[in-house]
Each structure stands twice: as structure tokens, then as C-alpha cells.
């Protein structure tokens, strides 16, 4: 892993710290297990999802809210299984 990749991973770990414990756990696992393998487009989508308020983001992960942006479905499905 390059220094640039390491810095990006650290940035993502920090960005994934949330107020909702369940979301914090899921995002932490995702960053450790999946984030390093994401391509640039998938990282942009993940970043978009991180911009959502905690409750909306959690509702998407749990399936209690329908996804409105189809391009986010792949990353969201990965979040559901970590």
C-alpha cells in the first residue's frame, strides 16, 4: 500500500465516524474490508452516501427506505453485507 493509499484510508476511517453506533460499525467494517478495492467511480458513490444524514443512510442500509439513485445500488449492496 502506497503512502497516498494509506492517507486516503485514514481519511475515510475518520469520515466514517458517525453519531449512530450501528452505522459507525457498518462503515468501519466496510472501510477495512472493501474500500481499498473500490475503483474511483465506486469511491465517489461511497462519498455521496457518506454525505447523507445518519438516519437516511441507515434506512438505506437496512432497506427501510428505497434507494432513489440507481448508480448507488452496487456500493449500497456491499454495505448491507458487511
N, C-alpha and C positions, 0 to 999 in steps of 0.2 A: 504494500500500500504506500502510495506516494504521500509526501507531506501535504500536498494540496488535497488529496482524498481524505487524509486524516483530519485536516482542518474542517472540511465540509461535513464530515461525520460528526465532529464535535458541535458544529453549528446546528446540525439537525437534532442532535440529542437535546441541546438547550431549547430549541424551538418547540420540541415535542413535550416540554414540561407544561402540564395543564392543571387547571383547578379541579377537574373531575378525575378522581383517583382511577376509575376504570379506564378512562380514556388515556390517562398517563401511562398505565400499564401496557395497554394495547400498542400505543405508539412507541413506547420504549422497546418492546419486543420486535415490532416491525422494523425499526431503525437498525437494530442489531442483526436481525435475520435476513431482511430483504433489501434495505436501502442501498447497500453497496453494489447490488446487481442491477439496479434500475438504470435505464437509459435516460438521456436528457429529457425526452418528452414525458416519461413517467415521473421524473423528479419534478417537473413543472406541475403536473397534475397533483402530486402529493403536496406540493407547496400551496396550490389552490385550496385543497382540502384543509390544510392547516390554517388557512385564513378564516374558516368558518367558526362561529361561536361553538363552544364546547357542547352545548346541548344539541344543536343541529348536527354536528359532526357525529356525536354518539348515536343519535337517532338513525343516521345513515348506516352506521356500522351494525347496529342491532336490527336493522330492517324495519323499524317502526315508522320510518319516513322514506318515501320513494325518491330515488335519485332523479334529479332534473337535468343533469348534464351527462349524456351518454359517454362522452370521452373519459369520464372519471371512473367508469364501471370496473375496468381491469384492476386498477390500484385499490379501489374500494373492496373488491372481492378478496384481494390478498390481505387486506386489513381484517376482514371478517374471519380469516382462518388462523391468525397468529394467536 
